Amino acid sequence: MTSSYLKRIIVSLAIGAFFSVLMFAVYRPALENGFVFDDINQVTNNPWITSFSHIREIFTSYVWGFEEFRSADKNGVYYYRPLMHIIFVTEYYFFGLNVKYWHMVNIVWHAINAILVFFVALRMLGRHRFLPIQTNKSFSERTRKYSFAFIAGTIFCMYPINSEAVNWISAIPELSYTSFLLLSLLTFFSPRRFFQIVIAPLFFFFALLCKESAVLFPLLLFIVDVFIFEKEKGVRQGAWLWLKKSVGFVFILVVYFLMRPKTSSDTSTVLKYLIVLLDILTSGPAILWHSLVHLVFPFRLSFVRDFSRDDWLNMAIAGVSYSAVLVYAYRVLIQKIATAIPDIAKLGGVFIVVPMIPTFSAFFLGVFSLSERYLYFSSIGIALLWAFIADSIIFRSKDFVRIAGVTCMVFFVAGYIEVSYHRSLVWKNTETLLNDAKRQYAQTTFLYEVLGDHYAYSGDSAKYQGLIASLKQEVSSQKQKDALVALRYADAYNALSDKNTEIAIARYNVLIRAADASDEKYISKLYRDLGVAYVAHDESENAEAYLLWARELNPQGVSIARTLAQYYCFTGDTEKAEHYFMDALRNGDTRERILVARECCADKDFTGTFVRVNKYPL
């Protein structure tokens, strides 16, 4: 017994060392990369990670709660990831802002996940006979199982679709929640009942605190246990047995939802969730199709991919998908199709599809609906399918087929390594990342906007103006026209922020003349900003006139009412100031933002106050 355990430990250490060496060989360029995109806010500008004294705020706030006013942001209520901040606090404690070590943590974490995939594959093979009988009897079944698990871990380790989660420091929730879910999976299918009832739900709880998408993990367990491992017992009995084993998961879910911070607008939040659910039903099949294509062929990778729910192909995919569901009844689908699919293929399919479900909402995720990091857990399914194909070639094929198959696999693996290595170079900084995405998806307006913001806020005016000039030449669609307008608005707003009031006034007037007269909300925003510019330019009459015109065009505009309140506060008309402050509050403004605006009344820098309070103007 001691010798057997010693051999397992030696094999485990050897596997871990191999995956670690492979990881550092593939992702070595990441150690030279900087903080990129969201890293700037979530790490370098995040006061919560600088001390363990912020533990209370971390566990009682949403993920963006550390940013002033951002906790009330429209998407803030969806993200509750306290363990993400705890990981960041720990990294900051040991490494400060030495970005090299932050990237090293991601690389090591991914190697640990590859090791866990190895052990999960072994546990699955030990729990159920997935592999067909081999025709080549020269290998033992144990060797075959270890080979399967080793191939699965290796493919997961170097699979290009995972490069985004490894290279992006802010993607640590993907790495951490995957670790805890794999540990939960290992312990749930352990022969020891204590591990099933107590330890597995505990790991599930940690996964939930890393990323909310883990809420679907019990569904994955249910499908695997009932429809694969216990399929001989039938659905009803299998479901009952699963439910008895999964009481701990139900308890953890209740605790988790009680822990989540409550929002002041519960009704609107419920409505948003209903909209997201409806959007999943309409956009889901198309997003699933696109994600599967990129998952299976991970060679044209990008930080952002454009997804349009109005695209005819997306609607056609949705129509065909739901028509197929209506045509094929449940019994036909199970009896005629599912019985012909090998159990290992079903297992891989479950690992691929179930974790994708939260990404099916284009309404919620927008241009990030097809992001590679959301496929991190799903790539485990690809690794299992890869291992199954390799097993069929190595252990169940003739010599010629075996040699040809292994040669093809080696070429594929070499291609995966090359792509993953190249992606690490692309993630060097925000500029290289966005330009790479723009080169592949030139029609995506979001890329022009964020790249313009990056150039503007980094003070690189030459590149900023060059981006506008290139977009003028490339304008060929309404989307690109919208992007050009957005960039010009950012240009004017940045001039206002820098207190170049004459330039700002000129740019806002150009935007007003070019605006669509029917888009009153957009014009009211321009009037509001132009009014602020006139205040800074000591033209009080013009300032008040434009602010009131903005109010007339958009009576429900929260920022307009608040800006008017600030203006009258600035001019000493406290009665009107209080009237508009209350008006903004009634229309949905946050008390925190109103409080800061009131505190700034004594500040003579009206423009600076406006920019500070309206931190997210677009």
C-alpha positions as CSV (number, residue, x, y, z in Angstrom):
1,M,0.0,0.0,0.0
2,T,2.8,2.4,0.9
3,S,4.7,1.6,-2.3
4,S,1.5,2.2,-4.4
5,Y,0.9,5.6,-2.8
6,L,4.6,6.5,-3.2
7,K,4.4,5.7,-6.9
8,R,1.3,8.0,-7.2
9,I,3.1,10.8,-5.5
10,I,6.1,10.5,-7.8
11,V,3.8,10.4,-10.9
12,S,1.9,13.4,-9.6
13,L,5.0,15.4,-9.0
14,A,6.4,14.5,-12.4
15,I,3.2,15.5,-14.1
16,G,3.1,18.8,-12.2
17,A,6.7,19.5,-13.1
18,F,6.0,18.8,-16.8
19,F,3.0,21.1,-16.9
20,S,4.9,23.9,-15.1
21,V,7.8,23.7,-17.5
22,L,5.4,23.6,-20.5
23,M,3.5,26.6,-19.2
24,F,6.5,28.8,-18.7
25,A,7.8,27.8,-22.1
26,V,4.5,28.8,-23.8
27,Y,3.7,31.9,-21.7
28,R,7.2,33.2,-21.0
29,P,6.5,36.5,-22.9
30,A,3.7,37.3,-20.5
31,L,6.3,38.0,-17.8
32,E,7.4,41.0,-19.7
33,N,3.8,42.4,-20.2
34,G,2.2,45.2,-18.2
35,F,-1.1,45.9,-16.7
36,V,-3.7,45.9,-19.5
37,F,-7.2,47.4,-19.9
38,D,-9.3,46.6,-16.8
39,D,-6.1,45.9,-14.9
40,I,-5.5,49.7,-14.7
41,N,-8.7,50.1,-12.6
42,Q,-9.0,46.8,-10.9
43,V,-5.4,46.6,-9.8
44,T,-3.4,49.8,-10.1
45,N,-6.2,52.2,-9.1
46,N,-8.0,49.9,-6.6
47,P,-7.6,51.1,-3.0
48,W,-9.2,47.9,-1.6
49,I,-6.2,45.7,-2.6
50,T,-3.7,47.8,-0.7
51,S,-4.7,46.6,2.7
52,F,-6.5,43.7,4.5
53,S,-8.5,46.4,6.3
54,H,-10.9,46.5,3.4
55,I,-12.2,43.0,4.0
56,R,-15.6,44.2,5.1
57,E,-16.1,46.4,2.0
58,I,-15.0,43.5,-0.2
59,F,-17.6,41.1,1.1
60,T,-20.4,43.6,1.3
61,S,-20.0,45.3,-2.1
62,Y,-20.1,44.4,-5.7
63,V,-16.9,44.0,-7.7
64,W,-16.7,47.7,-8.8
65,G,-17.6,49.1,-5.4
66,F,-14.1,50.4,-4.9
67,E,-14.7,53.0,-7.6
68,E,-16.6,56.1,-6.7
69,F,-20.1,56.0,-8.1
70,R,-19.3,52.7,-9.9
71,S,-21.1,50.6,-7.4
72,A,-24.3,52.0,-8.7
73,D,-23.3,51.3,-12.3
74,K,-26.0,49.6,-14.4
75,N,-24.0,46.3,-14.7
76,G,-22.4,46.5,-11.2
77,V,-25.1,44.5,-9.5
78,Y,-24.3,41.4,-11.6
79,Y,-20.8,41.0,-10.4
80,Y,-20.1,39.8,-6.8
81,R,-16.5,38.4,-6.6
82,P,-15.0,39.0,-3.2
83,L,-12.4,36.3,-3.6
84,M,-11.0,38.1,-6.6
85,H,-10.2,41.0,-4.4
86,I,-8.8,38.8,-1.7
87,I,-6.4,37.2,-4.2
88,F,-5.4,40.7,-5.4
89,V,-4.9,41.9,-1.8
90,T,-2.6,38.9,-1.2
91,E,-0.7,39.5,-4.4
92,Y,-0.3,43.2,-3.5
93,Y,0.9,42.3,0.0
94,F,3.7,40.1,-1.4
95,F,4.6,41.8,-4.7
96,G,3.3,45.3,-4.6
97,L,2.7,46.4,-8.1
98,N,5.6,44.5,-9.6
99,V,3.6,43.3,-12.6
100,K,6.0,40.4,-13.5
101,Y,5.0,38.5,-10.4
102,W,1.3,39.1,-11.0
103,H,1.6,37.5,-14.4
104,M,3.6,34.7,-12.8
105,V,0.7,34.0,-10.4
106,N,-1.7,33.6,-13.4
107,I,0.8,31.2,-15.2
108,V,1.2,29.1,-12.1
109,W,-2.5,29.0,-11.5
110,H,-3.1,27.8,-15.0
111,A,-0.5,25.0,-14.5
112,I,-2.3,24.0,-11.3
113,N,-5.6,23.8,-13.2
114,A,-3.9,21.6,-15.9
115,I,-2.8,19.3,-13.0
116,L,-6.4,19.2,-11.7
117,V,-7.7,18.4,-15.2
118,F,-5.3,15.4,-15.2
119,F,-6.7,14.2,-11.9
120,V,-10.3,14.8,-12.8
121,A,-9.9,12.8,-16.0
122,L,-8.4,9.9,-13.9
123,R,-11.3,10.2,-11.5
124,M,-13.9,10.1,-14.3
125,L,-12.2,7.0,-15.9
126,G,-12.1,5.3,-12.5
127,R,-15.8,6.1,-11.8
128,H,-17.2,4.9,-15.2
129,R,-16.0,2.8,-18.2
130,F,-15.6,5.6,-20.8
131,L,-13.0,4.0,-23.0
132,P,-13.9,1.2,-25.5
133,I,-11.9,-2.0,-25.4
134,Q,-8.5,-1.6,-26.9
135,T,-7.4,-3.7,-29.9
136,N,-3.7,-3.2,-29.0
137,K,-3.1,-5.5,-26.0
138,S,0.5,-4.4,-25.4
139,F,-0.6,-1.6,-23.0
140,S,-2.2,-2.1,-19.6
141,E,-5.5,-0.4,-18.8
142,R,-3.8,1.7,-16.1
143,T,-1.2,3.0,-18.7
144,R,-4.1,3.8,-21.0
145,K,-6.0,5.8,-18.3
146,Y,-2.9,7.7,-17.4
147,S,-2.2,8.4,-21.0
148,F,-5.7,9.7,-21.5
149,A,-5.5,12.0,-18.4
150,F,-2.0,13.2,-19.4
151,I,-3.1,14.2,-22.9
152,A,-6.2,16.0,-21.5
153,G,-4.1,18.0,-19.1
154,T,-1.5,18.8,-21.8
155,I,-4.1,20.0,-24.3
156,F,-5.8,22.2,-21.6
157,C,-2.4,23.5,-20.6
158,M,-1.5,24.9,-24.1
159,Y,-4.9,25.4,-25.7
160,P,-4.8,28.8,-27.4
161,I,-8.4,29.8,-26.3
162,N,-7.1,29.9,-22.7
163,S,-4.4,32.5,-23.5
164,E,-6.6,35.4,-22.6
165,A,-7.4,34.2,-19.1
166,V,-3.7,33.5,-18.5
167,N,-2.3,36.8,-19.9
168,W,-4.9,39.0,-18.4
169,I,-4.4,39.7,-14.7
170,S,-8.1,40.8,-14.3
171,A,-9.2,37.3,-15.6
172,I,-8.1,35.7,-12.3
173,P,-11.8,34.9,-11.6
174,E,-11.8,32.5,-14.5
175,L,-8.7,30.7,-13.2
176,S,-9.7,30.6,-9.6
177,Y,-13.3,29.5,-10.0
178,T,-12.2,26.8,-12.4
179,S,-9.8,25.5,-9.7
180,F,-12.5,25.3,-7.1
181,L,-15.0,23.7,-9.4
182,L,-12.5,21.0,-10.4
183,L,-11.8,20.4,-6.7
184,S,-15.5,20.2,-6.1
185,L,-15.8,17.7,-9.0
186,L,-13.0,15.5,-7.6
187,T,-14.5,15.4,-4.1
188,F,-18.1,15.0,-5.2
189,F,-17.3,11.8,-7.1
190,S,-15.0,10.6,-4.3
191,P,-16.0,7.2,-2.7
192,R,-15.9,9.0,0.7
193,R,-19.4,10.3,1.7
194,F,-17.9,13.1,3.9
195,F,-16.2,14.5,0.8
196,Q,-19.4,14.3,-1.2
197,I,-21.6,16.0,1.4
198,V,-19.3,18.5,3.0
199,I,-16.0,19.2,1.1
200,A,-17.5,19.3,-2.4
201,P,-20.1,22.0,-1.5
202,L,-17.4,23.9,0.3
203,F,-15.2,24.1,-2.8
204,F,-18.4,25.1,-4.7
205,F,-18.9,28.0,-2.3
206,F,-15.4,29.3,-2.9
207,A,-16.0,29.0,-6.7
208,L,-19.2,31.2,-6.3
209,L,-17.2,33.8,-4.4
210,C,-14.7,33.9,-7.3
211,K,-17.3,34.1,-10.1
212,E,-21.1,34.1,-10.2
213,S,-21.2,31.8,-13.2
214,A,-20.3,28.9,-10.9
215,V,-24.0,28.9,-10.0
216,L,-24.6,26.5,-12.9
217,F,-22.2,23.9,-11.6
218,P,-24.9,21.8,-9.9
219,L,-26.6,21.5,-13.3
220,L,-23.3,20.1,-14.7
221,L,-23.1,17.6,-11.8
222,F,-26.7,16.6,-12.3
223,I,-26.3,15.8,-16.0
224,V,-23.0,14.0,-15.5
225,D,-24.3,11.9,-12.6
226,V,-27.8,11.1,-13.7
227,F,-27.4,10.8,-17.5
228,I,-23.9,9.2,-17.6
229,F,-22.7,7.6,-14.4
230,E,-26.1,6.4,-13.1
231,K,-28.0,6.1,-16.4
232,E,-28.8,2.4,-15.8
233,K,-31.0,3.4,-12.8
234,G,-33.2,5.6,-14.9
235,V,-33.8,9.4,-14.7
236,R,-36.2,9.4,-11.8
237,Q,-34.2,7.2,-9.5
238,G,-30.9,8.7,-10.6
239,A,-32.3,12.2,-9.9
240,W,-33.5,11.2,-6.5
241,L,-30.1,9.7,-5.5
242,W,-28.3,12.8,-6.9
243,L,-30.6,15.1,-4.8
244,K,-29.8,13.3,-1.6
245,K,-26.1,13.7,-2.3
246,S,-26.5,17.4,-3.3
247,V,-28.3,18.9,-0.3
248,G,-25.1,20.7,0.6
249,F,-25.0,22.5,-2.8
250,V,-28.6,23.7,-2.2
251,F,-27.6,25.0,1.2
252,I,-24.5,26.8,-0.2
253,L,-26.7,28.4,-2.9
254,V,-29.1,29.8,-0.3
255,V,-26.1,31.1,1.8
256,Y,-24.6,32.7,-1.3
257,F,-27.7,34.6,-2.4
258,L,-28.2,35.8,1.1
259,M,-24.6,37.1,1.2
260,R,-24.8,39.0,-2.0
261,P,-25.3,42.8,-1.5
262,K,-28.8,44.0,-2.0
263,T,-29.4,46.9,-4.5
264,S,-31.7,49.8,-3.9
265,S,-33.4,49.1,-7.2
266,D,-34.5,45.5,-6.7
267,T,-37.5,45.8,-9.1
268,S,-35.3,47.1,-12.0
269,T,-32.7,44.4,-11.2
270,V,-35.4,41.7,-11.5
271,L,-36.6,43.2,-14.7
272,K,-33.0,43.2,-16.1
273,Y,-32.6,39.6,-15.2
274,L,-35.9,38.8,-17.1
275,I,-34.6,40.7,-20.1
276,V,-31.3,38.8,-19.9
277,L,-33.3,35.5,-19.8
278,L,-35.3,36.5,-22.9
279,D,-32.1,37.5,-24.6
280,I,-30.5,34.2,-23.8
281,L,-33.4,32.4,-25.6
282,T,-33.0,34.6,-28.7
283,S,-29.2,35.2,-28.9
284,G,-28.1,31.9,-27.2
285,P,-28.0,29.6,-30.3
286,A,-26.1,32.1,-32.4
287,I,-23.5,32.8,-29.6
288,L,-23.2,29.0,-29.0
289,W,-22.5,28.4,-32.6
290,H,-19.9,31.2,-32.9
291,S,-18.3,30.1,-29.6
292,L,-18.1,26.5,-30.6
293,V,-16.4,27.5,-33.9
294,H,-13.7,29.5,-32.1
295,L,-13.4,26.8,-29.4
296,V,-12.8,24.0,-32.0
297,F,-10.6,26.2,-34.3
298,P,-8.7,28.5,-31.9
299,F,-6.5,30.2,-34.5
300,R,-8.1,33.6,-35.2
301,L,-8.2,35.0,-31.7
302,S,-9.1,38.5,-30.6
303,F,-9.8,40.5,-27.4
304,V,-13.1,41.7,-28.9
305,R,-15.3,40.1,-31.5
306,D,-18.3,41.9,-32.9
307,F,-21.7,40.3,-32.3
308,S,-24.9,41.6,-33.7
309,R,-28.3,40.2,-32.8
310,D,-29.7,41.7,-35.9
311,D,-27.4,39.8,-38.2
312,W,-29.4,37.5,-40.5
313,L,-27.1,34.6,-39.8
314,N,-27.6,34.8,-36.1
315,M,-31.4,34.9,-36.6
316,A,-31.2,32.0,-39.0
317,I,-29.2,29.9,-36.5
318,A,-31.7,30.7,-33.8
319,G,-34.6,29.8,-36.0
320,V,-33.1,26.5,-37.1
321,S,-32.1,25.6,-33.6
322,Y,-35.5,26.1,-32.1
323,S,-37.2,24.4,-35.1
324,A,-35.0,21.4,-34.5
325,V,-36.1,21.3,-30.8
326,L,-39.7,21.4,-31.8
327,V,-39.4,18.7,-34.5
328,Y,-37.4,16.2,-32.4
329,A,-39.3,15.2,-29.3
330,Y,-37.5,14.4,-26.1
331,R,-37.8,10.6,-26.4
332,V,-36.6,10.6,-30.0
333,L,-33.6,12.8,-29.1
334,I,-32.7,10.5,-26.2
335,Q,-33.4,7.1,-27.8
336,K,-32.1,7.6,-31.4
337,I,-29.3,10.1,-31.0
338,A,-27.9,10.0,-27.4
339,T,-27.6,6.3,-27.3
340,A,-25.3,6.3,-30.3
341,I,-22.9,8.9,-28.8
342,P,-20.0,7.6,-26.6
343,D,-20.3,8.5,-23.0
344,I,-16.9,10.3,-23.1
345,A,-18.2,12.5,-25.9
346,K,-21.3,13.3,-23.8
347,L,-19.1,14.2,-20.9
348,G,-17.0,16.5,-23.1
349,G,-20.1,18.1,-24.5
350,V,-21.5,18.8,-21.0
351,F,-18.2,20.4,-20.0
352,I,-18.3,22.6,-23.1
353,V,-21.9,23.8,-23.2
354,V,-23.1,24.2,-19.6
355,P,-20.3,26.7,-18.6
356,M,-21.2,28.7,-21.8
357,I,-24.8,29.4,-20.8
358,P,-24.0,32.7,-18.9
359,T,-22.4,34.1,-22.1
360,F,-25.6,33.6,-24.2
361,S,-26.8,37.2,-23.5
362,A,-25.7,39.8,-26.0
363,F,-27.8,42.3,-24.0
364,F,-25.7,41.8,-20.9
365,L,-22.2,41.3,-22.4
366,G,-22.4,43.2,-25.7
367,V,-19.1,43.1,-27.6
368,F,-17.7,40.7,-25.0
369,S,-20.3,38.0,-25.7
370,L,-17.7,36.0,-27.6
371,S,-14.7,36.7,-25.4
372,E,-12.2,33.9,-25.1
373,R,-11.9,34.0,-21.3
374,Y,-15.5,32.8,-21.1
375,L,-14.5,29.6,-22.8
376,Y,-11.8,28.8,-20.3
377,F,-13.8,26.2,-18.3
378,S,-15.4,24.9,-21.6
379,S,-11.9,24.1,-22.9
380,I,-11.8,21.2,-20.4
381,G,-14.4,19.6,-22.6
382,I,-12.3,20.0,-25.7
383,A,-9.3,18.5,-23.8
384,L,-11.4,15.5,-22.9
385,L,-12.6,15.0,-26.5
386,W,-9.0,15.5,-27.7
387,A,-7.8,12.8,-25.3
388,F,-10.6,10.4,-26.5
389,I,-9.5,10.9,-30.1
390,A,-5.9,10.3,-29.2
391,D,-6.9,7.2,-27.3
392,S,-8.7,5.8,-30.3
393,I,-5.7,6.5,-32.5
394,I,-3.1,5.1,-30.2
395,F,-4.9,2.1,-28.6
396,R,-7.5,1.1,-31.1
397,S,-6.0,1.7,-34.6
398,K,-3.7,-0.1,-36.9
399,D,0.0,0.8,-37.1
400,F,-0.3,3.0,-40.3
401,V,-3.3,4.9,-38.9
402,R,-1.6,5.3,-35.6
403,I,1.5,6.8,-37.1
404,A,-0.4,9.2,-39.3
405,G,-2.8,10.2,-36.5
406,V,0.0,10.9,-34.0
407,T,1.9,12.9,-36.7
408,C,-1.3,15.1,-37.3
409,M,-1.7,15.5,-33.5
410,V,1.9,16.7,-33.1
411,F,1.4,19.3,-35.9
412,F,-1.8,20.5,-34.2
413,V,-0.1,20.8,-30.8
414,A,2.8,22.7,-32.3
415,G,0.2,25.1,-33.9
416,Y,-1.5,25.5,-30.5
417,I,1.9,26.4,-28.8
418,E,2.7,28.9,-31.5
419,V,-0.6,30.6,-31.3
420,S,-0.5,30.8,-27.5
421,Y,3.0,32.2,-27.6
422,H,2.0,34.8,-30.1
423,R,-1.1,35.8,-28.0
424,S,1.3,36.5,-25.1
425,L,3.1,39.0,-27.3
426,V,-0.2,40.7,-28.3
427,W,-1.1,41.2,-24.6
428,K,2.0,43.3,-24.0
429,N,0.0,46.5,-23.3
430,T,-3.4,48.0,-24.0
431,E,-2.4,49.6,-27.3
432,T,-1.0,46.4,-28.8
433,L,-4.1,44.4,-27.6
434,L,-6.6,46.8,-29.1
435,N,-4.8,47.4,-32.3
436,D,-4.6,43.6,-32.9
437,A,-8.3,43.3,-32.4
438,K,-8.9,46.3,-34.7
439,R,-6.8,44.8,-37.4
440,Q,-9.1,41.7,-37.4
441,Y,-12.4,43.3,-36.7
442,A,-12.2,46.8,-38.3
443,Q,-16.0,47.1,-38.2
444,T,-16.3,46.9,-34.4
445,T,-17.0,50.5,-33.3
446,F,-16.2,49.7,-29.6
447,L,-12.5,49.2,-30.5
448,Y,-12.2,52.7,-32.0
449,E,-13.9,54.2,-29.0
450,V,-11.8,52.5,-26.3
451,L,-8.6,53.0,-28.3
452,G,-9.4,56.7,-28.7
453,D,-10.0,56.9,-25.0
454,H,-6.7,55.2,-24.3
455,Y,-4.8,57.6,-26.6
456,A,-6.6,60.6,-25.2
457,Y,-6.1,59.8,-21.5
458,S,-2.5,58.7,-22.0
459,G,-1.8,62.1,-23.6
460,D,-0.8,60.7,-27.0
461,S,-2.6,63.3,-29.1
462,A,-0.8,62.4,-32.4
463,K,-2.1,58.8,-32.3
464,Y,-5.5,60.0,-31.2
465,Q,-5.8,62.4,-34.2
466,G,-4.4,59.7,-36.4
467,L,-7.1,57.3,-35.3
468,I,-9.8,59.8,-36.2
469,A,-8.2,60.5,-39.6
470,S,-8.0,56.8,-40.4
471,L,-11.6,56.3,-39.3
472,K,-12.7,59.2,-41.6
473,Q,-11.1,57.4,-44.5
474,E,-12.5,54.0,-43.6
475,V,-16.1,55.0,-42.9
476,S,-18.3,52.7,-44.8
477,S,-21.1,51.7,-42.4
478,Q,-23.4,53.4,-40.0
479,K,-21.5,51.7,-37.2
480,Q,-18.3,53.4,-38.2
481,K,-20.1,56.7,-38.5
482,D,-21.3,56.2,-34.9
483,A,-17.8,55.4,-33.9
484,L,-16.5,58.6,-35.5
485,V,-19.2,60.6,-33.7
486,A,-18.2,58.9,-30.4
487,L,-14.6,59.7,-30.9
488,R,-15.3,63.4,-31.7
489,Y,-17.5,63.6,-28.6
490,A,-14.6,62.2,-26.6
491,D,-12.3,64.7,-28.3
492,A,-14.5,67.6,-27.2
493,Y,-15.0,66.2,-23.7
494,N,-11.2,65.8,-23.2
495,A,-10.7,69.4,-24.3
496,L,-13.3,70.4,-21.7
497,S,-11.5,68.2,-19.0
498,D,-8.2,69.9,-19.9
499,K,-10.0,73.3,-19.6
500,N,-9.2,74.2,-23.2
501,T,-12.6,75.9,-23.2
502,E,-12.3,77.7,-26.6
503,I,-11.5,74.4,-28.3
504,A,-14.2,72.6,-26.4
505,I,-16.8,75.2,-27.4
506,A,-15.8,75.0,-31.1
507,R,-15.9,71.2,-31.1
508,Y,-19.3,71.0,-29.3
509,N,-20.8,73.4,-31.8
510,V,-19.5,71.3,-34.7
511,L,-21.1,68.2,-33.1
512,I,-24.4,70.0,-32.6
513,R,-24.6,71.1,-36.2
514,A,-23.8,67.6,-37.4
515,A,-26.2,65.9,-35.0
516,D,-29.5,64.2,-36.1
517,A,-32.3,66.6,-35.0
518,S,-34.4,63.6,-33.9
519,D,-31.8,62.4,-31.4
520,E,-32.9,64.7,-28.6
521,K,-31.1,62.8,-25.9
522,Y,-27.7,63.0,-27.6
523,I,-28.2,66.7,-28.4
524,S,-29.2,67.4,-24.8
525,K,-25.9,65.9,-23.7
526,L,-24.1,68.2,-26.1
527,Y,-26.0,71.2,-24.8
528,R,-25.1,70.2,-21.2
529,D,-21.4,70.0,-21.9
530,L,-21.4,73.2,-24.0
531,G,-23.1,74.9,-21.0
532,V,-20.3,73.8,-18.8
533,A,-17.8,75.0,-21.3
534,Y,-19.4,78.4,-21.3
535,V,-19.3,78.5,-17.5
536,A,-15.5,77.9,-17.6
537,H,-15.3,80.6,-20.3
538,D,-17.1,83.2,-18.1
539,E,-20.1,83.4,-20.3
540,S,-22.8,82.9,-17.7
541,E,-25.8,83.8,-19.9
542,N,-24.9,81.3,-22.6
543,A,-24.1,78.7,-20.0
544,E,-27.5,78.9,-18.3
545,A,-29.3,79.0,-21.7
546,Y,-27.7,75.9,-23.0
547,L,-28.2,74.0,-19.7
548,L,-31.9,74.9,-19.7
549,W,-32.2,73.9,-23.3
550,A,-30.7,70.6,-22.4
551,R,-33.2,70.2,-19.6
552,E,-36.1,71.0,-22.0
553,L,-35.0,68.4,-24.5
554,N,-34.4,65.7,-21.8
555,P,-36.6,66.4,-18.7
556,Q,-35.7,63.1,-17.1
557,G,-31.9,63.5,-17.6
558,V,-30.3,62.9,-14.3
559,S,-26.9,64.3,-15.1
560,I,-28.5,67.4,-16.6
561,A,-30.5,68.2,-13.5
562,R,-27.5,67.6,-11.3
563,T,-25.3,69.9,-13.5
564,L,-28.0,72.6,-13.3
565,A,-28.0,72.2,-9.6
566,Q,-24.2,72.5,-9.5
567,Y,-24.4,75.6,-11.8
568,Y,-26.9,77.4,-9.5
569,C,-24.9,76.4,-6.5
570,F,-21.8,77.9,-8.2
571,T,-23.7,81.1,-8.9
572,G,-25.1,81.3,-5.3
573,D,-28.7,80.6,-6.1
574,T,-29.2,77.9,-3.4
575,E,-33.0,77.7,-3.8
576,K,-32.7,76.6,-7.5
577,A,-29.7,74.5,-6.7
578,E,-31.7,72.5,-4.1
579,H,-34.6,72.2,-6.5
580,Y,-32.5,70.6,-9.2
581,F,-30.6,68.4,-6.7
582,M,-34.0,66.9,-5.5
583,D,-35.1,66.6,-9.1
584,A,-32.0,64.6,-10.0
585,L,-32.6,62.4,-6.9
586,R,-36.2,61.7,-7.9
587,N,-35.1,60.8,-11.4
588,G,-32.8,58.0,-10.1
589,D,-29.5,59.7,-9.3
590,T,-27.5,58.1,-6.5
591,R,-27.3,59.8,-3.1
592,E,-23.5,59.3,-3.1
593,R,-23.2,61.4,-6.4
594,I,-25.5,64.1,-5.1
595,L,-23.5,64.3,-1.8
596,V,-20.3,64.8,-3.7
597,A,-21.9,67.4,-5.9
598,R,-23.1,69.3,-2.9
599,E,-19.8,69.1,-1.2
600,C,-18.2,70.7,-4.3
601,C,-20.5,73.7,-4.2
602,A,-17.8,75.8,-2.5
603,D,-15.3,74.7,-5.1
604,K,-14.6,77.5,-7.6
605,D,-13.3,75.0,-10.2
606,F,-16.7,74.3,-11.8
607,T,-15.3,72.4,-14.8
608,G,-13.2,70.2,-12.6
609,T,-16.1,69.5,-10.3
610,F,-18.3,68.6,-13.3
611,V,-15.7,66.2,-14.7
612,R,-15.2,64.6,-11.3
613,V,-18.9,64.0,-10.6
614,N,-19.6,62.9,-14.2
615,K,-16.8,60.4,-14.1
616,Y,-18.4,58.2,-16.7
617,P,-19.9,60.7,-19.3
618,L,-20.4,58.4,-22.3
